[in-house]
Amino acid sequence: MSKQVVSLNQVTIRFAGDSGDGMQLTGDRFTIDTASLGNDLSTLPNFPAEIRAPQGTLHGVSSFQLHFADHHVKTPGDAPDVLVAMNPAALKANIKEIARGATIIVDSDEFTSRNLSKVGYETNPLEDGSLESYKLHALPLTSMTVNALAELSVSRKDAERSKNMFALGLLTWMYHRPVEATENFLNAKFAKKPDVLAANLLAFKTGWNYGETTEDFAVSYEIAPAKMEPGKYRNISGNTALAYGLIAASQRSGLKLFLGSYPITPASEILHELSKHKKFGVITFQAEDEIAAVGSALGASYGGALGVTTTSGPGLALKTEAIGLAVMLELPLIIIDVQRGGPSTGLPTKTEQADLLQAMFGRNGESPAVVIAPSHATDCFDIAFEAARIATQYRVPVFILSDGYIANGSEPWKLPKVEELPDLHVEFAKTQENFLPYDRDPKTLARPWAIPGTKGLEHRIGGVEKADKTGDISYDPKNHDFMVRTRAAKVAGVEVPNLEVDDPTGDAKVLLLGWGSTFGPIGAAVDALRANGEKVAQAHLRYINPFPKNLGAVLAKYDKVLVPEMNLGQLAMLLRSQFLKDVTSYNQVRGLPFSTTELIEATMAVLND
Amino acid sequence: MTDLTLTKKDFTSDQEVRWCPGCGDYSIVSTVQSFLPELGVARENIVFISGIGCSSRFPYYMETFGMHSIHGRAPAIATGLAISRPELSIFVVTGDGDALSIGGNHLIHALRRNVNLKILLFNNRIYGLTKGQYSPTSEQGKVTKSTPAGSLDTPFNPISLAIGAEASFVARSIDSDRKHLTETLRAASAHKGSALIEIYQNCPIFNDDAYQIVKDGGTKDGAILRLVHGEQIKSSTHGVIFEAGSMKVVPLDSVNESDIIVHNANHPDPAYAFALSRLSGSQLDHVPVGVFRDVERAEYSTLVNDQIADAIAKQGAGDLSALLSSGDTWVVQ
């Protein structure tokens, strides 16, 4: 019997379960198979800070949302069309975001009175009619998986653990995803554990077969490939893209890549990724603390390496003094802050953009540094490369402000051609008479990068104020004033591209101006508004210090400028202070990216004002 | 490298030295400048990295590469340089406040990793640059500007601390004993890995004569227990023996000559050097001076760079195109 196949333009699926249920892995696999079919996509992993929170509790719920379509996708989607909930906690934690009419698949085996009461369900939602407005599939996922695996020599525990693969198999069938890649992945992952491998493979297959044969699922869905530029693609997360961008910058500059880092969520994956690539000459140093991490990176830069440190907000707070030293020494340094909710420990696994002013001003004295921010996951590759260009050309610390959303979220990436990547070749100072360590390039104001081992360039530098040109200690008032202004002028003079404005009709009533990871959500809102006939423009800042030279003109052109930020208005403060422009802020700090809906509403409020 | 005919003058920078008159740092900088020619290392391959404090002005006076960094962080900065440029000879210059208080964490981790750094710890048992507060090595009860009723903290013994941090080379010397300091610098330089030299250094302004007992002609021979590998550990009046499971300083005339311990700086058990380090009480009646511990252990930057060389040998040098297209890829026509 062949089942009905329905074509869809787009689907949003959310996998939710206990943090030990393997939801991230399940989501990852579904994403990779979806990407390989040529759909455009965007993902949002969302997990608790606790590694294994108590089972079955609301705060232990981990989820993974995937939005995929036959057209360009800008966000992980507002409301899922499908929720896979592995237990009552996962249902309860997510149901309020699920639109009526959506499909809900639950593991009914987990809906025991004990589990229900753990999360405060007085009656069983599968039976009390509260889910009537949804397409509910209450399936005994656990027992079906255990039964299917009865013939194998695996423990009941291992069999139960395979239920995520049953769910993946079922969804793979529902959405016509290929099975081979997941089978290959499992073969590789569990090569050394044949029992577990067999269990996972069989669970996956059983889930697929269940969809194919059961009458519970009468329809399956197809989503045609999206129109994408020709080329070779892969799926990539922001953190991996940052790591690759740094390796690429190292290769294209001929500089050894040195990462000094201390583990911190959500930045650690960059350390993990780079530590795998020793054959590129990459040195990763897991330091004793955040201060040593940045200190070692600065030491490596002093020696002529591409010194990088990775962290998140609390770690950045610790690094500030050393970054001030880098400002004074005028050496290249890349500081990657994968922002998370703050202050203090805050929300370690949730996203936020509230470190902007810390990066801008979080040091003693007049201590200017370059600040740039990737707009989406694949932009992380380019931004790492760009950070290396600026840091090495101008000998300044460069901040990359990523965040938890784009660090963990992924999207398809058209692979760049290596030979087309810009040449980042840098010249170190050469042996010379009467060497002046603080003599400057008249164009960039960069001082020479004079590395140890170069004969005749022996010199001393330090955190004490420098005399112009000689770099000797100087407490001279005029010299200090001059040096402070010179360091500021150097950063202000960093060449950055002009801001591009997307305003198709040229007469938009409002400009939506964002920075960092809000690019996708703002873009999705702009698309929806335009589809409704509204005239709105979008521009997105990748360069925050210095701002693009045309930013003032862009701001002047629009009466109304809406600045959505996942903080309480930090970019807005900078815009107001530099341009005296009365921008309108739209802010939320819920630890999640903006929904398209709220940005549409915020824009309409400005338009109707 | 072999045609080096450098002299002390070649290692002396043009900067005016700005320590207080009579400061022990003068003697140390002069001794180091005199010693460096015998290292046989070109000036451009020598780097001095310091933190903050009086001693940390040191790099400005050396005609080598140098960085006067931030408080306590010199070992961390030097570690990054040492790992990425293992061919350089790197010295860290620090003080008791810089190394043991604000920078304690970096010091112990540099030592346990055995990074190839020669760490000169100038110990004057006081905060000089901030004008006279007690330091982590000040004796308990020290009356200073910040402790008018006497300090309450139990001091660190830098040698004990370094040994506890798995240091592979630990020594003590004295600012005014140029001959001994030179010998100690020589031994430290010959050591592969991190070497910590605690240098007793007099601060004439805020803690004058803190080490008078080991400097005064009348007392020093009796106070200093010379640590020379293969020789007995004794002063002019006392010797060190094992007694009831620990070490003890006893008058020479109270023991058999053969009971006095013969020093073994290469002793594999750090407990041996640790026991030696405990012989000096806070009054410094008896002070072991010399190399406490000198053992071979793999040096950190060698290990780091060996892993890289090994990866390249086994997998070939990295290919960027191959890296970018690793994992699941697909082609859009």
HADDOCK unambig.tbl for C-alpha pairs under 7 A between the chains (distance, minus, plus):
assign (segid A and resid 36 and name CA) (segid B and resid 329 and name CA) 6.80 0.50 0.50
assign (segid A and resid 36 and name CA) (segid B and resid 330 and name CA) 5.54 0.50 0.50
assign (segid A and resid 228 and name CA) (segid B and resid 332 and name CA) 6.89 0.50 0.50
assign (segid A and resid 229 and name CA) (segid B and resid 332 and name CA) 6.94 0.50 0.50
assign (segid A and resid 230 and name CA) (segid B and resid 332 and name CA) 4.67 0.50 0.50
assign (segid A and resid 230 and name CA) (segid B and resid 333 and name CA) 4.89 0.50 0.50
assign (segid A and resid 231 and name CA) (segid B and resid 331 and name CA) 5.61 0.50 0.50
assign (segid A and resid 231 and name CA) (segid B and resid 332 and name CA) 5.26 0.50 0.50
assign (segid A and resid 231 and name CA) (segid B and resid 333 and name CA) 6.59 0.50 0.50
assign (segid A and resid 232 and name CA) (segid B and resid 329 and name CA) 6.79 0.50 0.50
assign (segid A and resid 232 and name CA) (segid B and resid 330 and name CA) 5.73 0.50 0.50
assign (segid A and resid 232 and name CA) (segid B and resid 331 and name CA) 4.37 0.50 0.50
assign (segid A and resid 232 and name CA) (segid B and resid 332 and name CA) 6.32 0.50 0.50
assign (segid A and resid 233 and name CA) (segid B and resid 329 and name CA) 5.39 0.50 0.50
assign (segid A and resid 233 and name CA) (segid B and resid 330 and name CA) 5.24 0.50 0.50
assign (segid A and resid 233 and name CA) (segid B and resid 331 and name CA) 5.95 0.50 0.50
assign (segid A and resid 234 and name CA) (segid B and resid 328 and name CA) 6.12 0.50 0.50
assign (segid A and resid 234 and name CA) (segid B and resid 329 and name CA) 4.46 0.50 0.50
assign (segid A and resid 234 and name CA) (segid B and resid 330 and name CA) 6.42 0.50 0.50
assign (segid A and resid 248 and name CA) (segid B and resid 320 and name CA) 6.74 0.50 0.50
assign (segid A and resid 278 and name CA) (segid B and resid 308 and name CA) 5.06 0.50 0.50
assign (segid A and resid 278 and name CA) (segid B and resid 311 and name CA) 6.06 0.50 0.50
assign (segid A and resid 279 and name CA) (segid B and resid 308 and name CA) 5.99 0.50 0.50
assign (segid A and resid 279 and name CA) (segid B and resid 311 and name CA) 5.08 0.50 0.50
assign (segid A and resid 279 and name CA) (segid B and resid 312 and name CA) 4.64 0.50 0.50
assign (segid A and resid 279 and name CA) (segid B and resid 315 and name CA) 6.98 0.50 0.50
assign (segid A and resid 279 and name CA) (segid B and resid 316 and name CA) 6.81 0.50 0.50
assign (segid A and resid 279 and name CA) (segid B and resid 317 and name CA) 5.23 0.50 0.50
assign (segid A and resid 279 and name CA) (segid B and resid 318 and name CA) 5.02 0.50 0.50
assign (segid A and resid 280 and name CA) (segid B and resid 317 and name CA) 6.09 0.50 0.50
assign (segid A and resid 280 and name CA) (segid B and resid 318 and name CA) 4.54 0.50 0.50
assign (segid A and resid 281 and name CA) (segid B and resid 308 and name CA) 5.98 0.50 0.50
assign (segid A and resid 288 and name CA) (segid B and resid 109 and name CA) 6.75 0.50 0.50
assign (segid A and resid 292 and name CA) (segid B and resid 76 and name CA) 4.90 0.50 0.50
assign (segid A and resid 292 and name CA) (segid B and resid 106 and name CA) 6.92 0.50 0.50
assign (segid A and resid 295 and name CA) (segid B and resid 73 and name CA) 6.86 0.50 0.50
assign (segid A and resid 295 and name CA) (segid B and resid 76 and name CA) 5.43 0.50 0.50
assign (segid A and resid 295 and name CA) (segid B and resid 77 and name CA) 4.58 0.50 0.50
assign (segid A and resid 296 and name CA) (segid B and resid 76 and name CA) 5.23 0.50 0.50
assign (segid A and resid 296 and name CA) (segid B and resid 77 and name CA) 4.43 0.50 0.50
assign (segid A and resid 296 and name CA) (segid B and resid 78 and name CA) 6.87 0.50 0.50
assign (segid A and resid 296 and name CA) (segid B and resid 79 and name CA) 5.88 0.50 0.50
assign (segid A and resid 296 and name CA) (segid B and resid 80 and name CA) 3.76 0.50 0.50
assign (segid A and resid 296 and name CA) (segid B and resid 81 and name CA) 6.91 0.50 0.50
assign (segid A and resid 297 and name CA) (segid B and resid 80 and name CA) 5.86 0.50 0.50
assign (segid A and resid 298 and name CA) (segid B and resid 77 and name CA) 6.40 0.50 0.50
assign (segid A and resid 299 and name CA) (segid B and resid 77 and name CA) 4.38 0.50 0.50
assign (segid A and resid 299 and name CA) (segid B and resid 78 and name CA) 5.89 0.50 0.50
assign (segid A and resid 299 and name CA) (segid B and resid 80 and name CA) 4.76 0.50 0.50
assign (segid A and resid 299 and name CA) (segid B and resid 81 and name CA) 4.62 0.50 0.50
assign (segid A and resid 300 and name CA) (segid B and resid 80 and name CA) 4.76 0.50 0.50
assign (segid A and resid 300 and name CA) (segid B and resid 81 and name CA) 4.49 0.50 0.50
assign (segid A and resid 300 and name CA) (segid B and resid 84 and name CA) 5.84 0.50 0.50
assign (segid A and resid 303 and name CA) (segid B and resid 81 and name CA) 5.73 0.50 0.50
assign (segid A and resid 303 and name CA) (segid B and resid 85 and name CA) 6.56 0.50 0.50
assign (segid A and resid 415 and name CA) (segid B and resid 324 and name CA) 6.77 0.50 0.50
assign (segid A and resid 415 and name CA) (segid B and resid 325 and name CA) 6.95 0.50 0.50
assign (segid A and resid 418 and name CA) (segid B and resid 320 and name CA) 7.00 0.50 0.50
assign (segid A and resid 418 and name CA) (segid B and resid 321 and name CA) 6.07 0.50 0.50
assign (segid A and resid 452 and name CA) (segid B and resid 44 and name CA) 5.85 0.50 0.50
assign (segid A and resid 452 and name CA) (segid B and resid 45 and name CA) 6.06 0.50 0.50
assign (segid A and resid 452 and name CA) (segid B and resid 65 and name CA) 6.11 0.50 0.50
assign (segid A and resid 453 and name CA) (segid B and resid 44 and name CA) 4.71 0.50 0.50
assign (segid A and resid 453 and name CA) (segid B and resid 45 and name CA) 4.67 0.50 0.50
assign (segid A and resid 454 and name CA) (segid B and resid 44 and name CA) 5.76 0.50 0.50
assign (segid A and resid 455 and name CA) (segid B and resid 44 and name CA) 5.28 0.50 0.50
assign (segid A and resid 456 and name CA) (segid B and resid 44 and name CA) 6.97 0.50 0.50
assign (segid A and resid 458 and name CA) (segid B and resid 44 and name CA) 5.74 0.50 0.50
assign (segid A and resid 458 and name CA) (segid B and resid 63 and name CA) 6.38 0.50 0.50
assign (segid A and resid 458 and name CA) (segid B and resid 64 and name CA) 4.91 0.50 0.50
assign (segid A and resid 458 and name CA) (segid B and resid 65 and name CA) 4.66 0.50 0.50
assign (segid A and resid 459 and name CA) (segid B and resid 64 and name CA) 6.38 0.50 0.50
assign (segid A and resid 459 and name CA) (segid B and resid 65 and name CA) 5.09 0.50 0.50
assign (segid A and resid 459 and name CA) (segid B and resid 66 and name CA) 6.31 0.50 0.50
assign (segid A and resid 460 and name CA) (segid B and resid 59 and name CA) 6.74 0.50 0.50
assign (segid A and resid 460 and name CA) (segid B and resid 60 and name CA) 5.81 0.50 0.50
assign (segid A and resid 460 and name CA) (segid B and resid 65 and name CA) 5.86 0.50 0.50
assign (segid A and resid 460 and name CA) (segid B and resid 66 and name CA) 4.48 0.50 0.50
assign (segid A and resid 460 and name CA) (segid B and resid 67 and name CA) 5.62 0.50 0.50
assign (segid A and resid 461 and name CA) (segid B and resid 66 and name CA) 6.34 0.50 0.50
assign (segid A and resid 461 and name CA) (segid B and resid 67 and name CA) 4.96 0.50 0.50
assign (segid A and resid 461 and name CA) (segid B and resid 68 and name CA) 6.21 0.50 0.50
assign (segid A and resid 462 and name CA) (segid B and resid 67 and name CA) 5.22 0.50 0.50
assign (segid A and resid 462 and name CA) (segid B and resid 68 and name CA) 4.21 0.50 0.50
assign (segid A and resid 462 and name CA) (segid B and resid 69 and name CA) 5.33 0.50 0.50
assign (segid A and resid 463 and name CA) (segid B and resid 68 and name CA) 6.42 0.50 0.50
assign (segid A and resid 463 and name CA) (segid B and resid 69 and name CA) 5.74 0.50 0.50
assign (segid A and resid 463 and name CA) (segid B and resid 70 and name CA) 6.75 0.50 0.50
